[in-house]
Amino acid sequence: MAIGELYDVVIDCPDPDVLAGFYRQVLGGEITDSDGEWTTLTLPNGRRLSFQRVDDYSPPQWPGQEHPQQIHLDVLVTDLDAAEPLVLELGATLLKGSPQPVGFRVYTDPAGHPFCLVTN
């Protein structure tokens, strides 16, 4: 049984509105959330693609590893307090400073990639 379901793919960038507009033209859909720091594009199939402002953004360079890809997954769960021990048992680490008990918490997977557990 799964702990949650994929809710969002989040891409770091210097200007969330501009990048969301680009992907809106590529994939269709509509901008459903935007505050200058975070912009969400809801695709025609209902999936989400979000863009997060990062100060001093450095774009990834392919195929080198000096500037790796910058993306994380949001996993939708019904109860953060119930899901947290399950992902910790699988090897996740709760990052210091992760807000609790708001609608999301930030972890790393066993290889150090960030991901969030989120609620609606």
Wavefront OBJ file of the C-alpha trace (Angstrom):
o trace
v 0.000 0.000 0.000
v 1.316 3.463 -0.894
v 1.810 6.176 1.713
v 0.587 8.908 -0.655
v 0.221 9.940 -4.282
v 2.209 12.261 -6.520
v 0.687 15.692 -6.088
v 3.103 18.104 -7.711
v 6.433 18.374 -9.478
v 8.222 21.564 -8.402
v 10.931 23.242 -10.462
v 13.359 25.830 -9.056
v 13.772 28.924 -11.245
v 14.508 32.660 -11.180
v 11.005 33.769 -12.302
v 8.080 31.391 -11.621
v 5.554 33.327 -13.719
v 7.748 33.369 -16.823
v 8.609 29.667 -16.626
v 4.990 28.699 -15.905
v 3.943 30.706 -18.966
v 6.474 28.841 -21.088
v 5.199 25.438 -19.941
v 1.585 26.593 -20.327
v 2.320 27.186 -23.992
v 4.086 23.817 -24.291
v 1.633 21.657 -22.282
v -1.630 23.608 -22.136
v -3.576 24.116 -18.931
v -4.034 27.210 -16.822
v -2.224 29.108 -14.101
v -4.149 28.355 -10.903
v -1.884 29.943 -8.284
v 0.693 32.717 -8.408
v 2.170 34.979 -5.754
v 5.499 35.963 -7.295
v 7.382 33.326 -5.314
v 5.364 30.279 -6.390
v 3.297 29.639 -9.493
v 1.219 26.546 -10.242
v 0.217 25.375 -13.701
v -2.678 22.911 -13.636
v -2.495 20.754 -16.742
v -5.536 19.644 -18.791
v -5.354 16.179 -17.138
v -5.509 17.777 -13.655
v -1.833 17.187 -12.832
v 0.214 20.030 -11.374
v 3.525 21.536 -12.340
v 4.760 24.262 -9.999
v 7.606 26.743 -10.145
v 9.459 28.103 -7.121
v 11.569 31.287 -7.081
v 15.177 30.740 -6.008
v 17.396 33.750 -5.356
v 20.810 33.521 -7.044
v 19.490 30.697 -9.216
v 22.133 28.751 -11.162
v 20.690 26.701 -14.020
v 21.554 23.025 -14.338
v 24.225 22.093 -16.842
v 23.793 18.887 -18.770
v 25.447 16.427 -18.525
v 27.851 17.768 -15.853
v 27.281 17.377 -12.138
v 28.655 20.760 -10.996
v 25.170 22.262 -11.381
v 22.727 19.340 -11.013
v 19.061 19.307 -11.931
v 16.902 21.201 -9.422
v 13.499 19.649 -8.917
v 11.537 18.001 -6.116
v 8.357 15.976 -5.703
v 5.338 16.831 -3.581
v 3.560 13.732 -2.264
v -0.095 14.214 -1.273
v -1.077 12.505 1.988
v -4.243 12.692 4.068
v -2.457 13.050 7.430
v 1.069 14.431 7.879
v 1.413 12.993 11.374
v 0.483 9.503 10.162
v 2.632 9.618 7.006
v 5.776 11.031 8.615
v 6.810 7.951 10.614
v 6.203 5.771 7.552
v 8.599 7.731 5.333
v 11.132 8.005 8.163
v 11.034 4.220 8.545
v 11.801 3.910 4.819
v 14.938 6.032 5.247
v 13.713 9.601 4.768
v 15.092 12.412 6.934
v 13.011 15.349 8.154
v 14.940 18.526 7.352
v 15.616 20.942 10.181
v 13.413 23.991 9.975
v 10.614 22.092 8.246
v 7.396 23.780 9.379
v 5.044 21.769 11.526
v 2.086 21.236 11.588
v 1.334 23.352 8.473
v 0.230 21.708 5.216
v 3.664 20.488 4.189
v 6.900 19.097 5.592
v 10.247 18.789 3.836
v 12.354 15.615 3.876
v 15.216 14.089 1.972
v 15.104 10.634 0.453
v 17.869 8.135 1.347
v 20.095 9.614 -1.400
v 19.595 13.194 -0.179
v 17.010 14.433 -2.722
v 14.394 16.750 -1.171
v 10.700 15.930 -1.299
v 7.643 17.208 0.536
v 4.671 15.542 2.143
v 1.690 17.838 1.570
v -1.981 18.018 2.463
v -4.756 19.919 0.670
l 1 2 3 4 5 6 7 8 9 10 11 12 13 14 15 16 17 18 19 20 21 22 23 24 25 26 27 28 29 30 31 32 33 34 35 36 37 38 39 40 41 42 43 44 45 46 47 48 49 50 51 52 53 54 55 56 57 58 59 60 61 62 63 64 65 66 67 68 69 70 71 72 73 74 75 76 77 78 79 80 81 82 83 84 85 86 87 88 89 90 91 92 93 94 95 96 97 98 99 100 101 102 103 104 105 106 107 108 109 110 111 112 113 114 115 116 117 118 119 120
